[in-house]
Amino acid sequence: MSDEPLYSKLGFTDSEWGLLVGLPQSVLTAASAATPDSARKTRAETAAGLDVISDARASASGLVVAVAGAVVSRVGDPDLGEEPPVIEPSDPIAYAEDVLGRAAEANALLAAKAEPADAETYKHWLVEIAESVVGAASTGGVLGLGGETVTESERAFRDDLSKALND
């Protein structure tokens, strides 16, 4: 039996694995921060994104299962009622640009090192996280009525993420 870490068995270095494991939560945060919301709506968006991350532990992709498991072990398991802190970047635009840059980096890494099916599943999963976050709470309106389900800035982040991943 080897003490070799899982990411190494999957063919990634420690820093490459850090990129792949850090990206799902970063996508969640950037998608949520794309449009400023109330604390309640931000919590709803965070919960929706974490559910998609958590659910991926049952993915058909071994890579996505491993990444999702690593993320959940770091931030908390929504299935156990654990709530991670809500991260609100001080400069949402710069944060989103950083996340998109890391997504493009991950895309290149996956193209070079991952099985094509795992790479596609991982990239689709990131877009799915963004989709669930931006659709989780409407913005604007009065007393929860009316407002936009997905704002222009949220749509732009999701679309830019998809482009960065060539998804």
N, C-alpha and C positions, 0 to 999 in steps of 0.2 A: 504494500500500500504506500502510495506516495503522498508526501505533504505538499505537493505542488498545488498552488491555488487554482481555483476553477477557471479564472480568467486566463491563466497561463495555458491550461489544457485547451481552452478555446482559441488560443493563438494570439492573445493580446498581452501587451506589456502593462505594467501597473498604471502608467499615465494614460494609456489608451483606454483601459478599463474605467479609469476615473472619468474620462470624457463621456463614455457611453452610459455610465451609471448616473452621472450628474445631470445629463441632458433632460431626462423626463421631468424632473422637478423644476428645472430651469425653464422648460417650455411652459409648464403649468404657471409659474410665477410671471413670466413675460406675457402670457395670454391674459392672465387676470389683471395685470397692471396696464394693459393696452388702453383701457378706459377706466378712469377713477370711479370707484363705486363706494357705497356705504360698507361699513364693516360686516354687516349681515350678508350683503351680496358677495363680498370678497370671500367670506367663509364658505358660502354656497358654491362659489366657483372652485375654491380650493378642494372642497369635499368631492365635487364632481370629478376633478382631475385625479385626485388620489384614488377614487373608485376605479377609474380606468387603469391606473398604474397597478393597483392591487389585483384587479381582475386578470391582468396579463400574466400572473403567476400560473394560470391555466392555459397559456398559449401553446400552440402546436410547435412554436419555435423554441428550441433549447436556449438560444441566445437571449430571447426576450424573457423567458422564464427566469434565467439567471440574473438578468439586469433588474427585472421587476422585484425579485426576491431581495436583491441587494438594496434597492431603493426603500422598500417597505421596512427592512431591518434597520435602516438609518433614520427614517422619518416617522415611523409608526404605522401600525396596521389598522386601517379603518374598520376591518372586520372585527377587531377587538375593542373598538370604541376609542382607539388612540387618536388624538388630534395633534398634528404637528403645528408648530407656530406658523402663522401667516407671514410670509415674507413680502415686504413692500419696498421695492427698490426706490432709492431717492431720485434717480433719473431713469424713469421707465423707458424712454426712447433709447438711451445708450445701452441699457440692460438688454432690450430687445435686439439691438444691433449685435451685441456680444453673443447672445443666444443664437442668432442666425449665423454668425460666423462659426460658432462651435458646431452647429448643425451641418454646415458645409464641410467642416473638417471631419465630422463623424461620417458623412456620406462618402468622402474619399477613403477614409479608413475602412469602412465596411466593404467598399468596392474592392479594396486591395486584400482584405484578410478574411472576410466572412463568406459563408456559403450564400449564394444569391437569394435563396428563399429566406434565410435568416435576415439578411440585409433588408430585403423588401418588407418583411414583417415588422422589423424594428422601425423603419422609416414611417410606415403606415401607422404604427402605434403612436409615434410622436405627434403626427397630424391628428390622430383620433383624440389624444390628450387635449390638444389645443381646441379641437371642435367641442369637446365636452365642456371645457372651461368657458369658452365664449358663449355657449348656448345655455349656460346654467342659470343666469340671472339677467333679467331685462334691465336696461338702463333708462333713466328718465321716467316719465309718467308720474302719476299721483297715486299714493296708497297701493302701489303694486299693480295698478291698472295702466294700460297703455305702455308707451316707451318702446325702445328698440330691443329686440331679442339679441341681435348681434350688431354692434356698432361698426361704423366704417373703419375705425382704428383696429378693432378686434379682427375684422374680416381681413384687413391688410396684413396684420401679423400672421394670421393663419395661412394666407396665400403666399406670403414671403417665405414662411417656413416650408411650405410644400415645394416651392421653387428651389430653396436651398438644399432640399433633400431629393430633388428631381423626382418627386413622388407623383 
